Every structure is written in C-alpha cells, then in structure tokens.
Amino acid sequence: TPTLSSRSWNGFGLAPFTNPPAEVRLLSSKTGPLELEIPRSWATPQGKLQIVTALKNIPAENGWGQLLRSSDPYLLPGSGDRSLTHFLSFSIESPSTPAVLIPRAGGKIRIYQLFPRLFGNTNSARIPNGTLEQNGCGKFADLNDAALASLQQLGFDAIWVTGIYRQATTRDYSSLKLPPDDPDLLKGIAGSPYAIRDYYDVCPDYAVDPAKRLDEFKALLARAKKKNLRIFIDFVPNHVARSYASAVHPERDFGKDDQATEFFSGDDFYYLKPGSDGPPLQLSTFDSKKKQPTTPTTRVIWDDKDNRFPGLKEKIDGLFPPEQKRGRVTGDNQNTWRPSQDCWYETCKLNYGYDFSQGAKGKRKHPTVLQPEVPVPNLWKKMDAIMNYWQEIGVDGFRCDVSHIIPSEFWHWALARARTRNPNTYFYAECSQSQYLLLCRMLRRRYPTRGPRCQPRSRLLPLQPAQLDRSRLQLRLWTRCIQRPDENL
C-alpha cells in the first residue's frame, strides 16, 4: 500500500521521515493513480501552484537517496542530492528502512568531498545568474560540530573542502581592498574556484564576517581536529587566475621578476610571441565588430538593468589591460593571442621549467637525473612556500590538481620538503584515466602489465567520480589517491 511521508534538510543532512502535514492526504487505492489532496492555502494569491516531481531511490547511498529523474531541469540525477531540501514522498515500501554503514575495505582512508558554497546553503531560490544575496552561499561555519559528527558517524576520516581559495569574481569587497575582477576574465558571476586570485587567502563569500575569513577557516580546522577528522584542500600547481595578485603576500606574486621576452625561459609564465594574431590579447568574450558580449557571463553583466554589477559593464571589451603587449599562455596550453571560449582563457599556465610545446623532447630548465646541477626554478620555491603556509595553518593534506601535467621531478622535490615539515601530510592526485600509468611511473611505483589493479606497493586507490550541483557549478573529477603516510615518495 502506498504511504505518504515528509522529509526535510536539517542543516547537515536529511532528517528522518516524518508524518506529512495534517492538511495533506493521500487519496488512492492499492491500484490505479495516486491522488494527493493539498490545502488551497499553498497556492499563490493568483491561484498558481508549482509542483516538481522527482523519482528517488530512497534507501540507496546509505539512506541519502539517489535521484533518478526529476521534472525540474535543475535537479540532475545523482546521489546525495542537496537541492531537494524538503519534499513529500510516496513510497511503496516502509520509509523507516535503516541506513547501513558499509564497512571499509582494507583500512583505506575515506574522504568526503564538499563544496562550501553549496554544502551549507539552504537557500533554494536558485535564481539564474542571481547574486549572493539572492541565492545564498554556504559558510565555513556551516561545518559545525553537528555536521562534523554526522560525517564522522558515516565513517569518513577526512574532508576535502573544495575550492577554498579567493578566486577571481564579480563580487565587490572593495571595503576589504578586494575590488571585483574584469568581467572578461570570468566564467560565472561567482567565478571559478580554480581561477585562483590569491593562494594565501580564502574566499570571503564563505565567511560570516568576510574581514575574518581566515580566522573562520582556522576555526573549522580546530573543530575538525576535535572530531579526529582531517581537512584537505586543493593544491592547484598548473595555473592561476589571469588577474592573480596576492593581497596577503604580494612580495611572492608570480611574474614579478619575469623578463617576458621569450615564450620559454626562466620566467614564472609562458609568454606569447608577437604574430599575425596579436598583440594585444583578445579574449572571445566580446565581439568588437558588433559591439556585443559573447559569453554567458559578459551577457548577464551587459544586460543588467538593476545595477547589480556597478562599473563592470564598461570594462567588457575582450581586452585585459596588463596584456596589451605581453600576453600569456592559457592554463590549458593555448599558445595564442586569441584563445577560444571553450579553453581556460581565464587562467594562465605556470612555467615549471619545461617547454611543453615540444612534448617529451622539450627543453628542461629544472633539475633532472641527467642534469642534477640545474638550479631549482624560482616557481618551485614559490609553490613550496604556498604549501608550507597552509601546513603551518594546520591543513592536513592536499588534493593535487591535474598532477599528471606537472614534471615528476617537482613532485619528488616538493613532497619530500612537505613531509620533512610534517611527515603525516597526506597527498592525493587528480589524473585522467588515460594518465594512470604515467602517474604510477611518476611515483616510481610498479604498475601492472595487464588487468585493472595495481601491484600492492603502488598504493593507488581509485575514488568514485565526484560531481557537484550542475545548476551552479560542475566538477568532473577522475581522482587517484596516493596512499601514504608510511612511505616517502
């Protein structure tokens, strides 16, 4: 017999099923269609009522449920859905089916990934291209004692807090001397969490008091340690926001001492050579002939009638003043003055001392087995300083972004230094499936000649692909976990 229940989000998880409101009744028989009687007061004064239907496998995912289909285009299939903050449930089984914790296999670490912008945000407005005030934003404080205890009870050992750094954004924090960025450099109103504006700062959006944002992050670290939970953050070595400029440690900025006269030299960045396509750098965010914006982000700002982005429309021109004469290669290796819309034009690639344009035969200006006497590049030292900074603050480990396109010599050097400072620092690396053997080789491990499994000493743990709410942000990750702390890599 079908039953009707109610369920809601209680701040850090789905609460148990309860009885539906007294004024709601399920009118049905054992066969035939289901009929739901609801009060007229639920409708708007105009008599309208919006109903969203969703099909969920409630017992799946240890009681979190798995969304199979929805009539709302913003609710995409997935597990642990966070957009359904409250709902009425029709079920042909008992809704009191207990959740079962799956035992760990082989003692491997369990990492819970969360995106702070979404995790603690219970605002369900979801206004397309809405502001922070309209759509809300999660905070570091939302990872409170109750939320941490819940994650611990689910069997997790660590939390990967995704995208904590201050990124390029339209958000105006001029009162903190953090003005908004040029809209030509942005993908999305909030910006991309992987277009990092300052490696030594956290995103002000995630703080109850933006002026005390770092203190609030430190408080999260302290709460987690009391629960014996480790906190991991991203380490993004390949690229930074095109507008990168640290407010915390400006003396360590990338490119400060660059000569910028050659594509590949000892500089922090790769610089574009003058050619038929430039200079200047011309981003595909604006059509200079039609005088019209061409990307979703620039269109939103261009068409804004409510002055939500004061002073930004005037900056939309497809140009970035600092790169009128000295252009830089994009984060995904686009060596052109006119990068396309579908590339990482909002970021610039960092130079670890190898000429990527020549593939495996490219020149190396960093120490290797064949040339150990070559000095360590200044960029390596800057990245090590960043890692050291967060270790001193209390971060327990790093998820290394696109690790397979960074020279393996850097990883050997950097990980050894990090573990000299703290032997228990945990590292795990992102790589695409096609880069599996390359990562094994990078770590000087044995890898199999056949079959999907590594040899026991390879210590590579495949994690499930992770996706965030695609109505606001989408991340597709193919992650391999470097299992440590008992060996030096």
Secondary structure by P-SEA (a helix, b strand, c coil): ccccbbbbbccccccccccccccbbbbbccccbbbbbbbcccccccbbbbbbbbbbccccccccbbbccccccccccccccccccbbbbbbccccccbbbbbccccccbbbbbbccccccccccccccccccccccccccccccaaaaaaaaaacccccccccccccccccccccccbbbcccccccccccccccccccccccccccccccaaaaaaaaaaaaaaaacbbbbbbbcccccccccccccccccccccccccccccccccbbbbcccccccccccccccccccccccaaaaaaaaccccccccccccccccccccccbbbbcccccccccccccccccbbbbbccccccccccccccccccccccccccaaaaaaaaaaaaaaaaccccccccccccccaaaaaaaaaaaaaacccbbbbbbbcccaaaaaaaaacbbbbccccccccccbbbbbcccccccccbbbbbbccccccccccc
